[in-house]
Amino acid sequence: MTHINLDTQPEVVRQFVLTLSASGDGAVLELSGRPVACVVPPPKLTTTSVPAGEWTEESKRRTGALVDRKYDGGINAAEEAELVMLQNEMHCYIDQVAPLPLDAVRRLHQELLQKAAHAPNANPA
């Protein structure tokens, strides 16, 4: 799911989106009578929503249940938004407790860039 910062959008866009979110049920945007987008309110904070940096058994259970339902037959837009939020929380937790060791990869990347910069051009123009 793509996150868009409304603070950086023109005022007319912000006002339009705010009118869409006024309905607690969400809104379907149509063009020539065909739906092109669905706007749903963000999921309400529940017992599965945990403070930043925590990941609970309930969060794991709820994420698993939503993933299973998504691939078994589908979930609605509100549940999809909840799943994205839970997955973001999970990634933040993983980054906190087991960050990827990227320093070695960054050094290798720099070495390869330097080698490429000094390599003779195989395809002269």
Protein Blocks (a to p, Z undefined) as FASTA:
>chain_A
ZZddfklpcfklmmmmmmmmmpmnbpaddeehiafbdcdddddddfklccehiacfklmm
mmmmmmmmmmmnopcfklmmmmmmmmmmmmmmmmmmmccdfklmmmmmmmmmmmmmmpcc
fbdZZ
